[in-house]
Amino acid sequence: MRLSVLLLSLLFLVCGGLCAQETKRLSRQAIDSLMNIKPIRGGERILGFTSTCHDFGVIYENDKPKEIVFGFVNKGSEPLTITKVTTNCGCTVSSFTEGDIMPGDSGIVKVTYNPHRRSGTVDTNAFVYTSLTGDRPVAKLTLLGNVVDNNEWAHLPLGMGCLRVKRKAVQFEQVKNGTAPEQRIPCANVGEKPVRLTAVMLPGFVELFTEPAEIAPGEEGDIVIRIIGDKFSANAPGKFNIVVDGIGGRVSERTIKVTIEK
């Protein structure tokens, strides 16, 4: 019995010593390098990405997963392959161009973000590894955005940059001289900063503003589109788009379609 206990004690001490040695090998610097991955210096001269950051604006928790495509070109002088793309969040998955990528050839990395049950600010990364860069990534791709709780702004179903809006199209009846008809689009600022709207290439007979003039974070308001009858001529377009500025997001997400009957 004593011999068995002695053997077990010796075995425990040996294993403990080995485990302690293995644990000691993983230094604080090594742990930090695992947690804070940095691409190699000059990686853009190997794979040149058109963009390494994408802000998809505001989406709902129950929206479909967002697919973002990052295009690149092999800018080096050697063929390479993408060996893997890792992400730092279980909310994202990735796919990429496989096989040999010759110098001058292009390819893509697709990163898909799933907003399900992930309300809040999005700031997540994907790291691209190649056959020429070993265990260091050649590039870091970043996704930014804001996921909104399904119920909080359910009455404003559409995203427009940092705004949630009721609709993205308005229609006016015939506009006569001396009149200034308006259409209002209910909205809410779901971003983190106050919003003051402007518009790109606004026709001379159109006014766009919000009430209140500045919409604070978490507050609701109206986007007001006004047609000035005295400036609206028979030659004026009956259909046009207004691109809202000052709220972030892609142009297609912040475009209001306007129709005026003639």
C-alpha positions as CSV (number, residue, x, y, z in Angstrom):
1,M,0.0,0.0,0.0
2,R,2.8,2.4,1.0
3,L,4.6,1.6,-2.2
4,S,1.5,2.5,-4.3
5,V,1.1,5.8,-2.4
6,L,4.8,6.6,-3.0
7,L,4.5,5.9,-6.7
8,L,1.4,8.0,-7.1
9,S,3.1,10.9,-5.2
10,L,6.2,10.7,-7.4
11,L,3.9,10.6,-10.5
12,F,2.0,13.7,-9.3
13,L,5.2,15.6,-8.7
14,V,6.7,14.8,-12.1
15,C,3.5,15.7,-13.9
16,G,3.1,18.9,-11.9
17,G,6.6,19.9,-12.7
18,L,6.1,19.2,-16.4
19,C,2.8,21.2,-16.5
20,A,4.5,24.1,-14.6
21,Q,7.2,24.1,-17.2
22,E,4.7,24.1,-20.1
23,T,2.7,26.9,-18.5
24,K,5.9,28.9,-17.9
25,R,6.8,28.7,-21.5
26,L,3.6,30.7,-22.4
27,S,4.9,34.1,-21.4
28,R,2.8,37.3,-21.0
29,Q,4.2,38.5,-24.3
30,A,3.1,35.4,-26.0
31,I,-0.4,35.7,-24.6
32,D,-0.6,39.3,-25.6
33,S,0.5,38.4,-29.2
34,L,-2.4,35.9,-29.3
35,M,-4.9,38.5,-28.1
36,N,-3.6,41.4,-30.2
37,I,-2.9,40.1,-33.6
38,K,-1.1,42.5,-35.9
39,P,-0.5,42.2,-39.6
40,I,3.1,42.1,-41.0
41,R,4.6,45.4,-41.9
42,G,4.3,46.2,-45.6
43,G,1.5,43.6,-46.1
44,E,-0.2,45.9,-48.5
45,R,2.7,45.4,-50.9
46,I,1.8,41.7,-51.0
47,L,-2.0,41.8,-51.1
48,G,-3.4,45.2,-52.0
49,F,-7.0,45.5,-50.8
50,T,-9.3,48.1,-52.3
51,S,-10.5,48.8,-48.7
52,T,-9.8,47.1,-45.4
53,C,-12.7,48.7,-43.5
54,H,-16.4,48.6,-44.1
55,D,-19.1,50.4,-42.1
56,F,-22.5,48.8,-42.8
57,G,-24.4,51.4,-40.7
58,V,-27.5,50.3,-38.6
59,I,-29.1,46.9,-38.9
60,Y,-31.7,45.0,-36.8
61,E,-31.0,42.0,-34.7
62,N,-33.3,39.9,-36.9
63,D,-31.9,41.2,-40.2
64,K,-30.3,38.7,-42.5
65,P,-26.5,38.2,-42.1
66,K,-24.6,40.9,-43.9
67,E,-22.1,39.8,-46.6
68,I,-19.2,42.2,-47.2
69,V,-16.8,41.5,-50.0
70,F,-13.2,42.8,-49.8
71,G,-11.4,42.8,-53.2
72,F,-7.6,42.5,-53.5
73,V,-4.8,42.2,-56.0
74,N,-1.5,40.2,-55.7
75,K,0.9,43.1,-55.8
76,G,4.0,41.0,-55.2
77,S,6.3,39.3,-57.6
78,E,5.5,35.7,-56.5
79,P,2.4,33.5,-56.7
80,L,0.7,33.0,-53.4
81,T,-2.3,31.3,-51.9
82,I,-4.6,32.4,-49.0
83,T,-4.1,29.8,-46.4
84,K,-6.8,30.9,-44.0
85,V,-8.9,33.8,-42.7
86,T,-9.6,33.9,-39.0
87,T,-12.1,36.2,-37.2
88,N,-12.1,37.4,-33.6
89,C,-15.8,37.0,-33.1
90,G,-18.2,34.1,-33.4
91,C,-20.6,36.5,-35.1
92,T,-18.5,36.4,-38.3
93,V,-17.6,33.7,-40.8
94,S,-15.4,34.0,-43.9
95,S,-14.6,32.6,-47.3
96,F,-12.0,33.5,-49.9
97,T,-10.5,32.9,-53.3
98,E,-8.7,29.6,-53.3
99,G,-5.8,28.2,-55.3
100,D,-2.7,30.0,-56.7
101,I,-3.0,33.8,-57.1
102,M,-0.5,35.0,-59.6
103,P,1.2,38.4,-59.5
104,G,-1.3,41.0,-60.8
105,D,-4.3,38.6,-60.3
106,S,-7.3,39.6,-58.2
107,G,-9.5,37.8,-55.7
108,I,-11.9,38.4,-52.8
109,V,-12.3,37.8,-49.1
110,K,-16.0,37.6,-48.1
111,V,-16.8,38.2,-44.4
112,T,-20.4,37.5,-43.3
113,Y,-21.7,39.1,-40.1
114,N,-24.7,37.7,-38.2
115,P,-26.5,40.3,-36.0
116,H,-28.7,37.7,-34.3
117,R,-28.9,38.6,-30.5
118,R,-26.0,41.0,-30.8
119,S,-27.4,44.5,-30.3
120,G,-24.8,47.2,-29.8
121,T,-21.8,48.6,-31.5
122,V,-20.0,46.4,-34.0
123,D,-16.2,46.5,-34.3
124,T,-14.9,43.1,-35.4
125,N,-11.9,42.0,-37.4
126,A,-10.9,39.3,-39.9
127,F,-7.2,38.4,-40.4
128,V,-5.9,37.1,-43.8
129,Y,-3.0,34.7,-43.9
130,T,-1.0,33.7,-47.0
131,S,1.6,31.1,-48.0
132,L,4.2,33.9,-48.1
133,T,3.6,35.2,-44.6
134,G,3.4,32.1,-42.5
135,D,1.9,32.6,-39.0
136,R,1.5,36.4,-39.4
137,P,-1.5,37.8,-41.2
138,V,-0.9,39.9,-44.3
139,A,-4.0,42.1,-43.6
140,K,-6.6,43.0,-41.1
141,L,-10.2,43.6,-42.4
142,T,-12.6,45.5,-40.1
143,L,-16.4,45.6,-39.9
144,L,-18.1,48.5,-38.2
145,G,-21.8,49.2,-37.5
146,N,-24.5,49.2,-35.0
147,V,-27.1,46.5,-34.3
148,V,-30.4,47.7,-33.0
149,D,-32.7,45.7,-30.7
150,N,-35.7,44.3,-32.6
151,N,-38.4,45.9,-30.6
152,E,-37.0,49.4,-29.6
153,W,-37.5,50.9,-33.1
154,A,-40.0,48.4,-34.6
155,H,-42.1,51.3,-35.9
156,L,-39.1,52.6,-37.9
157,P,-38.1,49.5,-39.9
158,L,-35.5,50.8,-42.3
159,G,-31.8,51.7,-41.7
160,M,-30.3,54.9,-43.1
161,G,-26.7,55.4,-41.7
162,C,-27.1,56.1,-38.0
163,L,-30.9,56.7,-38.5
164,R,-33.9,54.4,-38.4
165,V,-36.6,55.7,-40.8
166,K,-40.2,54.9,-41.6
167,R,-39.7,54.9,-45.4
168,K,-37.3,56.0,-48.1
169,A,-39.7,57.3,-50.7
170,V,-42.1,60.2,-50.8
171,Q,-44.7,61.2,-53.4
172,F,-46.3,64.7,-54.0
173,E,-49.4,65.6,-55.9
174,Q,-49.2,68.4,-58.6
175,V,-47.3,71.3,-57.3
176,K,-48.7,74.8,-58.0
177,N,-47.3,78.3,-57.8
178,G,-47.6,79.9,-54.4
179,T,-47.7,76.5,-52.5
180,A,-45.0,74.7,-50.6
181,P,-46.2,71.1,-49.9
182,E,-44.2,68.9,-47.5
183,Q,-43.7,65.2,-46.9
184,R,-42.4,64.0,-43.5
185,I,-40.4,60.9,-42.8
186,P,-40.4,59.8,-39.1
187,C,-36.9,58.9,-38.0
188,A,-34.8,58.2,-34.9
189,N,-31.1,58.7,-34.2
190,V,-29.7,55.3,-33.1
191,G,-26.1,56.5,-33.3
192,E,-23.8,57.9,-30.6
193,K,-23.6,61.5,-31.8
194,P,-26.1,64.3,-32.5
195,V,-27.2,64.5,-36.2
196,R,-27.7,67.5,-38.5
197,L,-28.7,66.4,-42.0
198,T,-27.5,67.9,-45.3
199,A,-28.2,66.6,-48.8
200,V,-26.0,66.0,-51.9
201,M,-27.0,67.7,-55.2
202,L,-30.4,68.9,-53.9
203,P,-32.6,70.5,-56.7
204,G,-33.1,74.2,-56.4
205,F,-36.9,73.8,-55.8
206,V,-36.4,71.4,-52.9
207,E,-35.7,72.0,-49.2
208,L,-34.6,69.3,-46.8
209,F,-34.3,69.7,-43.1
210,T,-35.2,67.9,-39.8
211,E,-37.4,68.8,-36.9
212,P,-35.8,69.3,-34.5
213,A,-32.8,70.8,-36.5
214,E,-30.5,68.5,-34.5
215,I,-31.5,65.1,-33.4
216,A,-29.8,63.8,-30.3
217,P,-28.8,60.2,-29.8
218,G,-31.8,58.1,-28.9
219,E,-34.3,60.8,-29.9
220,E,-36.9,60.8,-32.7
221,G,-37.7,63.5,-35.2
222,D,-38.9,64.1,-38.8
223,I,-37.1,64.4,-42.0
224,V,-39.0,67.1,-43.9
225,I,-38.9,67.4,-47.7
226,R,-40.5,70.6,-49.0
227,I,-41.2,71.6,-52.6
228,I,-41.2,75.3,-53.4
229,G,-44.0,75.8,-55.9
230,D,-42.7,79.1,-57.3
231,K,-39.4,77.5,-58.2
232,F,-40.9,74.3,-59.6
233,S,-41.2,74.6,-63.4
234,A,-42.8,72.4,-66.0
235,N,-39.3,71.4,-67.1
236,A,-38.3,70.2,-63.6
237,P,-37.9,66.5,-63.1
238,G,-40.9,64.6,-61.8
239,K,-38.7,61.9,-60.3
240,F,-35.3,62.3,-58.6
241,N,-33.2,61.0,-55.7
242,I,-32.0,62.8,-52.6
243,V,-28.8,61.5,-51.1
244,V,-28.8,62.4,-47.4
245,D,-25.4,63.3,-45.9
246,G,-24.0,63.5,-42.4
247,I,-25.3,60.1,-41.1
248,G,-22.7,57.6,-42.5
249,G,-23.5,54.5,-44.4
250,R,-23.4,53.6,-48.1
251,V,-25.1,56.0,-50.7
252,S,-27.6,53.3,-51.5
253,E,-28.7,53.1,-47.9
254,R,-29.2,56.9,-47.5
255,T,-31.1,57.7,-50.7
256,I,-34.7,59.0,-50.7
257,K,-36.7,58.6,-53.8
258,V,-39.0,61.6,-54.6
259,T,-41.9,61.5,-57.1
260,I,-43.9,64.6,-58.1
261,E,-47.1,64.2,-60.2
262,K,-47.3,66.4,-63.3
